[in-house]
Amino acid sequence: MDLLDFEAQGLYFEEADVVGVKELIEQAAGSYETGGAELPLLQAYFKAPDSLNVLVALNRFYYYQHRLDEALNATSRALAVIRPLVSFPEDWRDLQPDHLVATPSALLTQVRLYLFTLKAIGFLNMRLNNLNVSQAIFEKLVELDSKDRIGALGLLELVIKRKSDHELTGASSC
């Protein structure tokens, strides 16, 4: 399956949200410089905990604040929201190429979003030095995406190099 051979449909950011959520996200964007962005984002989350718009905004906020654990929580929540839309297994480790092939073409946008979200989880784990988890995620993505459309192969190579460097220096936080 070529993950670039599809027509984008059902983009998450085009979805309607609960009343007031869009305004809270806009308020957060406008108050980022002054340090007041987190409260409106959390208010938006409490109004719409399954909104991908909110979860992506939280991920970005926490990532740019270097609060990687919180970014990982938001991204993991987003994966949990996307998963049932594409009928994938609850555990990403159980995902097989057949799951992608069996997905109706109308859902390929959501499949790509799922895979890119899983990649983000792998990246955040790599940044948090959870290298074994990160490697497993990138290996799964490479298995699912033989043409490397998601771009996990380079990250897999990077995490393997980091693990090798850790072993050479005696670091033990993999």
N, C-alpha and C positions, 0 to 999 in steps of 0.2 A: 504494500500500500504506500503510495506516495502522499505524504502529509502536506504537500503543497498543491496537489491536484484536487482542488475543491473550490466551491464558490462560498464565500463567507456569508453565513446566515446566523441569525440569533446571537449577535454580539452582546456580551454581558452588559456593556456600558450603554446599550440602547434600551435595556429593560427598564420598565417603570419601577420606581421604589415607593415605599410608604411615604405618605405626605410628610413633608418637612425634612426628609433625609437629604435630598439634593441640596437644599439650602444649608444644612449643617455641614455638609462636605465643602461647599463653597465658603462658608464662614471659616472653616478650618484652614482652607487654602489661603484665605486672606489674612489670617492671624498667625501664620507659621513664623514669620519674621519676629513677631513680638513674643513668641513662646506660648501662645494661647490656642494652639491647634488641637491638642490632645482631647480636651473636654468636649468640643463639638463632635469630634470623631467618635468618642465613646458614647455620647448621646445618640448619634446616628446608629451605632452598633446596637444599643439597647432598643431602639425603635425597629431595627431591621437586621437581626443577627444573621440572617441568611442572604443578605444582599452582597453580591460580589462587588458592587461599586464601593460599599463600605469596607469590605475586607481588603480589597486592593488598596484603598486609601490608607487603611491602618497599616498594611504591610509597608507601603512606601514611607509613611511617616516614621514608623519605628526603624526601618532600615536606614533612613537618612539621619536618624538620631543615634545611630550605632547601638540601638537596643535590639540586638539580633534575636534574643530569646522571644521577645514580644512579636517581632516580625515573623518568626517561625510559627508561633501560635496562630497568628492571623492567617498565614499562608496554609497551614495545616487545616484550619477551619474552612478555608476556601476549597481545598481539595475535597473535604467531606461534603461540601455543598454541591460541587460539580459531579462527583462520583455517581450519585443516583440518576442524574440526567442522562448519562451514557450507559447505565447499567453495568458498570465495571465492578469487579469484586471489591469487597470492603477493604481488603489488604492489598496494596499495590504490588506486593511481592507475588501475588497470585495472578496478576495480569499477564496474559499471553497474547502473541500476535493475532491469534484467532479472534480475540475480543475486538481488536481494531477492525479486522476484516469484516466481522459480522455487524458492525455499527452502520446504521443507515446513513447514506451520504448527507442527509439533511442535518445530521448531528456532528459532522466532521469539525465544525468550528468549536464545539464543546469538547471534542476529543483532543484537539490541539491545545485548548485552554487547560485541560486536565494534564496533558503531558508537560506543558510549559510550567504549570504550577508545581508539578512533581519535580521538575528540574530546579525550580526556585527553592524548593525544600532541600534538595541535594546541595545546592549552592550555599544556603544558609547553614546547613550542617557542616559543610566544609569550612566556612568562616568561623564556626563555633568549635572547630577542631574535632568534630565527630566524624572522623575520616572513614571509619568502617561503614557507617550508615550512608554517608555521602557516596562512597564507592559503590555500594549495593544499588543505590538509586540510579547512578549514572550507568552502571552495567545493565540494569533493567531497561533504561531508556535506549541504550545502544542496541539491545536485543530487539526492542519493539520498532526501532526506527533505523532500518538498515542503510538508508540514504543519508542519515545524519541531518535531517531537516530541522530537528529540534536543537541540534548543536551540543549534544551531550558528550560526544567523543573527546573533544579537546578538554572538557572538564574532567572526564574520567582519567585521561592521561595526566592532567595536573594533580589530581588527588593521589594517584599512584606515585607520582614523583614526590609529593609532600610526605606520603607515608614512608617512602624509601629514605628521604632526608631525615625524617624523625628517627628511623631505625639506625641510621648512621651516627646521629648525634646523641642517641640514647634517650630521646624523649619518649614518654609512654602514655600520651593522651589520645590514642586512636580509639 
